[in-house]
Amino acid sequence: MAQITSRDGTRIVYDDLGEGPALIVIGGALNTRAATRGLAEELAERGLHVLNPDRRGRGDSGDAASPPPWDPAREVEDIAALIDAAGGRASLYGHSSGAAVALRAAAALDTVDRLILNEPPYALEDAETPRRWSTQVRDLVADGRGGDAVIAFATMLGMPPEMAEAQMRGPQWDAVGLSLPYDSAAMGDEHGALLPVPLAERVTAPVLVLAGGADFPFMVDVARTLTPLFTDGTFLHLEGHGHDAGPEIVGPPVADFVLGRS
């Protein structure tokens, strides 16, 4: 375990694994670094220097802003500090809403070597659900109701309310639920989470977009539509695999891409 201090004074804690070209792993909504550690270890074994952080407000990382402004620029600053810790350059891997954080960082920073986006959950047409979710989650978090924000998030994804209450209610979810507005902000949910065309057009690094689509079939269409927006984009269909495809599925193509093997 290691730590850095971001621009606004926030402490970001991360696992520092392996040797080789640097790669920063950015988890999605509700993920702490424990959720992405298996992938981080797989990538380290495949010859990469992996930084696997707790995003701000989660796990062992803090959040210096009080109350947080939920500005995605803060997470870009966190990534910039991690890149500095990695030696000044790094590739970025982002999963789900973490892919939106990685994309924003790659669009803003000239120190990103390669970018990998795994199932970024954007919308292909104007959608009311993300806007309603963005408003709801900010209201719940403003009232300190992190657990209720988690339940609302799960039900938005299609989990029956009774199941969400049974499986995702408890103190372990309360704290991480308070950070969900960062995911909403990174995705641009207040605008319907539409494809971030201006951001994609600013990325000059090679990009690999992954999607399996077994859980959310629309993500394959999103990935196929997003990929040509990049100057150097490649789409890889992880056919038959879902949103949480394991390290043994995701690790090989990600390592090969960062190492320039494909």
C-alpha positions as CSV (number, residue, x, y, z in Angstrom):
1,M,0.0,0.0,0.0
2,A,1.2,3.5,-0.9
3,Q,-0.3,6.9,-1.0
4,I,-0.1,10.3,-2.7
5,T,-1.6,13.7,-2.0
6,S,-3.7,15.2,-4.8
7,R,-3.8,18.8,-5.7
8,D,-6.5,19.8,-3.2
9,G,-4.9,18.0,-0.3
10,T,-6.8,14.7,-0.7
11,R,-5.0,11.6,0.3
12,I,-5.3,8.8,-2.3
13,V,-4.2,5.3,-1.2
14,Y,-3.3,2.7,-3.8
15,D,-1.8,-0.7,-4.2
16,D,1.6,-0.6,-6.0
17,L,2.3,-3.8,-7.8
18,G,4.7,-5.2,-10.3
19,E,7.3,-3.8,-12.6
20,G,7.2,-2.6,-16.2
21,P,5.2,0.1,-18.1
22,A,2.8,1.9,-15.6
23,L,-0.9,1.3,-15.7
24,I,-3.5,2.9,-13.4
25,V,-6.6,0.8,-12.7
26,I,-9.8,2.9,-12.1
27,G,-12.8,1.0,-10.7
28,G,-16.5,1.8,-11.3
29,A,-19.3,2.8,-9.0
30,L,-19.2,1.3,-5.5
31,N,-15.7,-0.2,-6.2
32,T,-12.9,0.1,-3.7
33,R,-9.5,-1.1,-4.7
34,A,-10.4,-4.5,-3.1
35,A,-12.8,-5.0,-6.1
36,T,-10.1,-4.4,-8.7
37,R,-7.2,-6.0,-6.9
38,G,-7.6,-9.3,-8.7
39,L,-7.2,-7.6,-12.0
40,A,-4.3,-5.5,-10.7
41,E,-2.5,-8.6,-9.6
42,E,-3.1,-10.3,-13.0
43,L,-1.8,-7.4,-14.9
44,A,1.3,-7.1,-12.6
45,E,2.0,-10.8,-13.3
46,R,1.9,-10.0,-17.0
47,G,4.7,-7.4,-16.8
48,L,3.1,-4.2,-15.8
49,H,3.7,-1.7,-13.0
50,V,0.1,-1.4,-11.7
51,L,-1.3,1.4,-9.5
52,N,-4.7,0.3,-8.1
53,P,-6.2,3.2,-6.1
54,D,-9.2,3.8,-3.9
55,R,-11.0,6.6,-5.7
56,R,-11.5,9.7,-3.6
57,G,-14.1,9.2,-0.9
58,R,-13.7,5.4,-0.9
59,G,-11.9,2.8,1.0
60,D,-8.7,4.3,2.6
61,S,-8.7,7.4,0.4
62,G,-10.1,10.7,1.7
63,D,-11.8,13.7,0.2
64,A,-10.5,17.1,1.2
65,A,-13.5,19.0,-0.1
66,S,-16.2,19.5,2.5
67,P,-18.9,19.3,1.2
68,P,-17.5,17.8,-2.0
69,P,-18.4,19.7,-5.1
70,W,-18.6,16.5,-7.1
71,D,-16.5,18.1,-9.8
72,P,-14.9,15.4,-12.1
73,A,-11.9,17.6,-12.4
74,R,-10.9,16.6,-8.9
75,E,-10.6,13.0,-10.0
76,V,-8.6,14.0,-13.0
77,E,-6.2,15.7,-10.6
78,D,-6.1,12.5,-8.6
79,I,-5.0,10.6,-11.7
80,A,-2.4,13.2,-12.5
81,A,-0.9,12.8,-9.1
82,L,-0.9,9.0,-9.5
83,I,0.9,9.4,-12.9
84,D,3.5,11.5,-11.2
85,A,4.0,8.7,-8.6
86,A,4.4,6.2,-11.5
87,G,7.3,8.2,-13.0
88,G,5.6,10.8,-15.1
89,R,3.8,8.7,-17.7
90,A,1.2,5.9,-17.5
91,S,-1.6,4.1,-19.3
92,L,-5.1,4.2,-17.9
93,Y,-7.7,1.3,-17.5
94,G,-11.2,2.2,-16.5
95,H,-14.2,0.0,-15.9
96,S,-17.8,1.1,-16.2
97,S,-18.1,4.6,-14.7
98,G,-14.4,4.4,-14.0
99,A,-13.9,4.4,-17.8
100,A,-15.5,7.9,-17.8
101,V,-13.0,9.0,-15.2
102,A,-10.1,7.5,-17.4
103,L,-11.5,9.2,-20.5
104,R,-11.7,12.6,-18.8
105,A,-8.1,12.2,-17.6
106,A,-6.8,11.1,-21.1
107,A,-8.5,14.1,-22.7
108,A,-7.0,16.5,-20.2
109,L,-3.5,15.2,-19.7
110,D,-0.6,14.7,-22.1
111,T,1.1,12.1,-19.9
112,V,-1.3,9.2,-20.8
113,D,0.4,6.6,-23.0
114,R,-2.7,4.3,-23.7
115,L,-6.3,4.3,-22.7
116,I,-8.5,1.2,-22.1
117,L,-12.2,1.6,-21.5
118,N,-14.2,-1.5,-20.4
119,E,-17.9,-1.2,-20.9
120,P,-18.4,2.5,-20.5
121,P,-22.2,2.8,-19.8
122,Y,-23.0,5.9,-22.0
123,A,-26.3,6.4,-23.8
124,L,-26.7,6.5,-27.5
125,E,-29.7,8.8,-27.4
126,D,-31.1,11.3,-24.9
127,A,-32.1,9.5,-21.8
128,E,-34.2,10.7,-18.9
129,T,-33.1,8.0,-16.5
130,P,-29.6,9.2,-15.9
131,R,-30.8,12.8,-15.2
132,R,-33.3,11.5,-12.7
133,W,-30.7,9.3,-11.1
134,S,-28.2,12.2,-10.9
135,T,-30.7,14.4,-9.0
136,Q,-31.8,11.6,-6.8
137,V,-28.4,10.5,-5.7
138,R,-27.2,14.0,-5.0
139,D,-30.3,14.6,-2.8
140,L,-29.8,11.4,-0.9
141,V,-26.0,12.0,-0.4
142,A,-26.7,15.6,0.7
143,D,-28.9,14.1,3.5
144,G,-26.1,11.6,4.5
145,R,-28.1,8.6,3.2
146,G,-25.3,6.7,1.5
147,G,-27.0,3.4,2.0
148,D,-30.2,4.6,0.3
149,A,-28.1,6.0,-2.6
150,V,-26.7,2.5,-3.1
151,I,-30.2,1.0,-3.1
152,A,-31.3,3.6,-5.6
153,F,-28.3,2.9,-7.8
154,A,-29.0,-0.9,-7.8
155,T,-32.7,-0.5,-8.7
156,M,-31.8,1.9,-11.5
157,L,-29.7,-0.9,-12.9
158,G,-32.7,-3.2,-12.9
159,M,-32.3,-5.0,-9.6
160,P,-35.7,-5.6,-7.9
161,P,-36.1,-3.3,-4.8
162,E,-36.6,-6.3,-2.5
163,M,-33.4,-7.9,-3.7
164,A,-31.5,-4.7,-3.5
165,E,-32.6,-4.2,0.1
166,A,-31.6,-7.8,1.0
167,Q,-28.2,-7.8,-0.7
168,M,-27.0,-4.2,-0.6
169,R,-28.1,-2.9,2.7
170,G,-25.5,-2.6,5.5
171,P,-22.8,-0.4,7.0
172,Q,-20.2,-1.6,4.4
173,W,-22.2,0.2,1.7
174,D,-23.0,3.4,3.5
175,A,-19.6,5.1,3.1
176,V,-19.0,4.1,-0.5
177,G,-22.5,5.2,-1.3
178,L,-21.7,8.8,-0.3
179,S,-19.2,8.9,-3.2
180,L,-21.7,8.0,-5.9
181,P,-22.1,11.6,-7.1
182,Y,-18.6,11.4,-8.5
183,D,-19.7,8.6,-10.8
184,S,-22.7,10.7,-11.9
185,A,-20.5,13.7,-12.5
186,A,-17.9,11.7,-14.5
187,M,-20.6,10.1,-16.7
188,G,-22.3,13.5,-17.3
189,D,-25.6,12.0,-16.0
190,E,-27.1,15.5,-15.7
191,H,-26.9,15.7,-19.5
192,G,-28.3,12.2,-20.0
193,A,-24.9,10.4,-20.1
194,L,-24.7,10.8,-23.8
195,L,-21.5,9.8,-25.7
196,P,-18.8,12.4,-24.7
197,V,-17.9,13.3,-28.3
198,P,-15.8,16.4,-27.4
199,L,-13.7,14.4,-24.8
200,A,-13.1,11.6,-27.2
201,E,-11.9,13.9,-29.9
202,R,-9.3,15.4,-27.6
203,V,-7.7,12.0,-26.8
204,T,-4.5,11.5,-28.9
205,A,-3.3,8.3,-27.2
206,P,-4.2,4.8,-28.7
207,V,-7.5,3.6,-27.2
208,L,-8.9,0.1,-26.7
209,V,-12.6,-0.2,-26.0
210,L,-13.8,-3.5,-24.5
211,A,-17.4,-4.8,-24.2
212,G,-19.0,-8.1,-23.5
213,G,-22.6,-7.2,-23.4
214,A,-23.9,-10.4,-21.7
215,D,-25.5,-8.3,-18.9
216,F,-26.2,-5.1,-20.7
217,P,-26.3,-5.7,-24.5
218,F,-26.6,-2.0,-25.2
219,M,-22.9,-1.6,-24.1
220,V,-21.7,-3.4,-27.2
221,D,-23.5,-0.8,-29.4
222,V,-22.1,2.0,-27.2
223,A,-18.6,0.6,-27.5
224,R,-18.8,0.2,-31.3
225,T,-20.1,3.7,-31.7
226,L,-17.6,5.3,-29.3
227,T,-14.5,3.7,-30.8
228,P,-14.4,5.5,-34.1
229,L,-14.5,8.9,-32.3
230,F,-10.9,8.4,-31.2
231,T,-8.0,9.2,-33.5
232,D,-6.6,5.7,-32.8
233,G,-9.4,3.5,-31.5
234,T,-9.8,-0.3,-31.4
235,F,-12.9,-2.2,-30.3
236,L,-12.6,-5.7,-28.9
237,H,-15.8,-7.7,-28.2
238,L,-15.4,-10.0,-25.2
239,E,-18.3,-12.1,-26.6
240,G,-20.3,-14.0,-24.0
241,H,-18.9,-12.1,-21.0
242,G,-20.7,-9.8,-18.7
243,H,-20.0,-6.5,-17.0
244,D,-17.8,-8.1,-14.3
245,A,-15.8,-10.3,-16.5
246,G,-12.9,-11.8,-14.5
247,P,-9.2,-10.9,-14.5
248,E,-8.5,-14.0,-16.6
249,I,-10.7,-12.6,-19.4
250,V,-9.8,-8.9,-19.2
251,G,-6.2,-9.2,-18.2
252,P,-4.6,-10.7,-21.3
253,P,-5.9,-8.2,-23.9
254,V,-5.3,-5.2,-21.6
255,A,-1.7,-6.3,-20.9
256,D,-1.0,-7.0,-24.6
257,F,-2.4,-3.5,-25.5
258,V,-0.3,-1.7,-22.9
259,L,2.8,-3.7,-23.9
260,G,2.2,-3.0,-27.6
261,R,1.6,-6.6,-28.6
262,S,-1.7,-5.9,-30.3
